[in-house]
């Protein structure tokens, strides 16, 4: 009897130790930029704003070469997910603009693959050491998306970005939407934050926009179109909050839910190096729910 009791105590202690070692992380995946971040450096938040600003538990900046094609740079996102979202560790993910394509691509095309469980200790290239264990996919609690470009942008279609970088080709609406199956999120919820403070490109972007991406993309709608806030004229339909289809019946992608529709037209596209624009509400959401 004593031996059984002692064995039970040891097992319980081991279980408590395993639970205590589990850590949650907040991963921030940036969008298109001029390659000013440092890939592999999870402490460089220069794209977002001051690194001292609260942005969820144990925040990590997932930096990639922001002018390159999604398929070319996606390994950096997978490295981060392997580092911090395997084994006993779990992640909350926040993505901005083309970062939406990066996390969507990773989950759809690689989220069902066998991953090496890593130790959350990265080297200078952003790759963490192995533990010898494996698992299928990653431990992700949810994905918050600020002005998601998962559906592409008409600015790329029309050449309104004065740039010939490879990423612009990926942001063409037909290319972005055909890049992977956006309905395949491995049952991870994408919470969409859609900004509407658009002015400069209102003639190019359909419906409501934030100067860079229109509601059909930022709202996770399954096809392009002109979608707006309630009561706005000259639109194909209203972008409804939650998982509901647009008012004219166009469905959202699976596991996509609009958490913020910018009815006050208060948020533009740009973080501006200060957690600004539509990134602001996402940061607040991560502070509240990523713990």
C-alpha positions in Angstrom: 0.0 0.0 0.0 2.9 2.3 0.9 4.5 1.6 -2.4 1.3 2.4 -4.3 0.9 5.7 -2.4 4.5 6.7 -3.0 4.1 5.9 -6.8 1.0 8.0 -6.9 2.8 11.0 -5.3 5.7 10.8 -7.7 3.3 10.6 -10.7 1.3 13.6 -9.4 4.5 15.6 -8.8 5.7 14.8 -12.4 2.3 16.0 -13.7 2.5 19.2 -11.8 6.0 19.8 -13.1 5.0 19.2 -16.7 2.1 21.6 -16.4 4.3 24.2 -14.7 6.7 24.1 -17.6 4.0 24.9 -20.2 4.3 28.5 -21.5 2.0 30.6 -23.7 3.3 33.0 -26.3 1.9 35.8 -28.5 3.3 35.7 -32.0 3.1 38.9 -34.1 3.4 38.3 -37.9 3.9 41.6 -39.8 2.8 42.4 -43.4 4.5 44.0 -46.4 7.5 46.2 -45.6 10.8 47.3 -47.0 12.8 44.5 -45.3 13.6 46.8 -42.4 12.9 44.0 -39.8 15.4 41.3 -38.8 14.2 37.8 -39.7 15.1 35.4 -36.9 15.1 38.1 -34.3 12.0 37.6 -32.2 12.6 40.7 -30.1 12.6 43.2 -33.0 9.2 45.0 -32.9 10.3 47.9 -35.2 7.4 47.2 -37.6 4.8 47.4 -34.8 6.0 50.0 -32.3 7.8 50.2 -29.0 8.8 46.8 -27.8 7.9 47.9 -24.2 4.2 48.2 -25.2 2.0 45.4 -23.9 0.8 43.1 -26.7 -0.1 39.8 -25.1 1.8 37.3 -23.0 5.4 36.6 -23.9 5.2 38.5 -27.2 7.5 37.5 -30.1 7.9 39.3 -33.4 7.8 36.9 -36.3 9.9 38.8 -38.8 10.3 37.8 -42.5 11.5 39.5 -45.7 8.4 41.6 -46.3 8.9 42.1 -50.0 9.3 38.5 -50.9 6.7 35.9 -52.0 4.7 34.2 -49.3 5.9 30.7 -50.4 9.5 31.8 -50.3 9.4 33.3 -46.8 6.8 31.0 -45.1 9.5 28.8 -43.6 10.2 31.7 -41.2 6.6 31.6 -39.9 6.8 27.8 -39.6 10.1 28.1 -37.7 8.4 30.4 -35.2 5.4 28.1 -34.8 7.7 25.1 -34.3 9.7 27.1 -31.7 6.9 28.4 -29.5 3.7 26.4 -30.4 4.7 22.8 -29.9 4.9 20.4 -27.0 3.4 21.8 -23.9 3.6 25.4 -25.2 0.6 27.2 -26.8 0.4 30.3 -28.9 -1.9 33.2 -29.7 -1.2 34.7 -33.1 -1.7 38.3 -34.3 -1.2 39.1 -38.0 -1.3 42.3 -40.1 -2.1 42.7 -43.8 0.1 40.1 -45.7 0.8 38.4 -42.4 -2.7 37.1 -42.8 -1.5 35.2 -46.0 1.5 33.9 -44.1 -0.4 32.3 -41.2 -3.2 31.1 -43.5 -0.6 29.5 -45.9 1.2 27.8 -43.0 -1.9 26.4 -41.5 -3.6 25.3 -44.7 -0.6 23.7 -46.4 1.5 22.6 -43.4 -0.8 22.6 -40.4 -1.6 18.9 -40.8 2.1 17.8 -41.1 4.3 16.2 -38.5 6.3 18.8 -36.6 9.4 18.5 -34.5 8.7 19.6 -30.9 11.1 22.4 -30.2 12.5 23.9 -26.9 11.6 27.6 -27.4 15.3 28.5 -27.3 16.0 30.1 -30.7 19.4 30.5 -32.4 20.4 33.6 -34.3 18.5 32.3 -37.3 15.3 31.9 -35.3 15.4 28.1 -35.2 14.9 26.4 -31.9 16.5 23.2 -30.6 14.7 19.9 -30.9 13.5 17.8 -28.0 13.3 14.5 -29.9 9.5 14.5 -29.8 7.0 15.1 -32.6 3.4 16.2 -33.0 0.9 16.9 -35.8 0.4 20.7 -36.4 0.7 23.5 -33.9 -0.9 24.5 -30.6 -2.7 27.7 -31.5 -5.5 29.1 -29.4 -6.7 31.8 -31.9 -5.6 34.1 -34.7 -6.3 37.9 -34.5 -6.0 39.6 -38.0 -5.6 43.3 -38.4 -6.6 44.4 -42.0 -6.0 40.9 -43.4 -4.8 40.7 -47.0 -5.8 37.0 -47.3 -8.1 38.0 -50.2 -5.6 40.3 -51.8 -5.9 43.9 -52.8 -7.1 45.7 -55.9 -4.1 48.0 -55.5 -1.9 45.1 -56.6 -4.3 44.3 -59.4 -4.1 47.8 -60.8 -0.4 48.5 -60.2 -1.2 51.3 -57.8 1.7 50.3 -55.7 4.8 51.7 -57.3 6.7 48.6 -56.6 7.9 45.6 -58.5 8.7 43.5 -55.5 7.7 39.8 -55.6 5.1 40.1 -52.8 3.0 42.5 -54.9 2.4 39.7 -57.3 1.1 37.5 -54.5 -1.3 40.3 -53.4 -3.2 40.3 -56.7 -6.7 39.2 -55.6 -6.9 36.1 -57.8 -3.5 35.0 -56.7 -4.0 35.6 -53.0 -7.3 33.7 -53.1 -6.0 30.8 -55.1 -2.7 30.4 -53.1 -4.2 27.9 -50.7 -7.6 26.7 -49.3 -8.6 29.6 -47.0 -11.3 27.3 -45.5 -8.6 25.0 -44.1 -7.5 26.6 -40.9 -7.1 23.3 -38.9 -10.1 24.5 -36.8 -8.2 27.6 -35.6 -10.5 30.7 -35.5 -9.4 33.8 -37.4 -10.9 36.9 -35.8 -10.9 39.7 -38.4 -10.5 43.4 -37.6 -11.6 45.4 -40.6 -10.6 49.1 -40.9 -12.6 51.6 -42.9 -10.7 54.9 -42.8 -9.9 54.9 -46.5 -9.4 57.9 -48.7 -6.5 57.9 -51.1 -7.6 54.9 -53.2 -11.3 55.0 -52.8 -11.7 54.8 -56.6 -9.7 51.6 -56.9 -10.7 49.6 -53.8 -14.3 48.4 -53.8 -16.7 49.1 -51.0 -15.2 50.1 -47.6 -11.4 50.1 -47.2 -8.6 51.3 -45.0 -6.5 52.8 -47.9 -4.8 49.5 -48.7 -7.2 46.6 -48.4 -11.0 46.4 -48.9 -13.6 44.8 -46.7 -13.9 41.7 -48.9 -10.4 40.7 -47.7 -10.3 42.3 -44.2 -13.6 40.7 -43.5 -12.7 37.2 -44.6 -15.3 37.1 -47.3 -15.1 34.1 -49.7 -15.2 36.2 -52.9 -14.3 39.7 -54.0 -17.0 42.4 -54.0 -18.1 45.8 -52.8 -19.0 45.4 -49.1 -19.7 48.2 -46.7 -20.9 49.3 -43.3 -24.7 49.3 -42.6 -26.5 52.1 -44.4 -23.7 52.9 -46.9 -24.9 53.4 -50.4 -23.5 52.0 -53.7 -22.3 48.8 -52.2 -23.0 45.2 -53.1 -23.9 44.3 -49.5 -23.2 44.9 -45.8 -20.2 43.2 -44.2 -21.9 41.5 -41.2 -20.1 40.9 -37.9 -19.4 37.4 -36.6 -19.6 34.5 -39.0 -22.7 35.6 -40.8 -22.6 36.0 -44.6 -22.8 39.5 -46.1 -26.3 41.0 -46.5 -26.4 39.8 -50.1 -25.5 36.3 -49.2 -21.8 35.9 -49.7 -20.3 33.6 -47.1 -17.2 34.1 -45.1 -14.4 31.5 -45.2 -14.8 28.7 -42.6 -13.6 29.6 -39.1 -13.4 33.3 -40.0 -15.4 35.8 -37.8 -15.5 39.6 -38.0 -14.7 40.9 -34.5 -14.4 44.5 -35.5 -16.2 46.3 -38.3 -15.1 49.9 -38.4 -18.5 51.6 -38.5 -17.0 54.9 -37.3 -14.4 54.8 -40.1 -11.7 55.4 -37.4 -8.9 53.0 -38.4 -6.6 53.1 -41.3 -4.2 50.4 -42.4 -1.0 51.5 -41.0 0.8 50.6 -37.7 3.1 53.6 -38.3 5.7 52.3 -35.9 3.5 53.0 -33.0 0.8 50.2 -32.8 -1.5 52.6 -34.7 -4.4 52.2 -37.1 -6.3 48.9 -37.1 -3.3 47.3 -35.3 -4.4 49.2 -32.2 -7.6 47.3 -31.5 -5.9 44.0 -32.2 -3.2 44.9 -29.7 -5.9 45.7 -27.1 -7.6 42.4 -27.9 -4.3 40.5 -27.4 -3.6 42.2 -24.1 -7.1 41.2 -22.9 -7.3 37.6 -24.2 -3.7 36.4 -24.8 -2.6 35.5 -21.3 
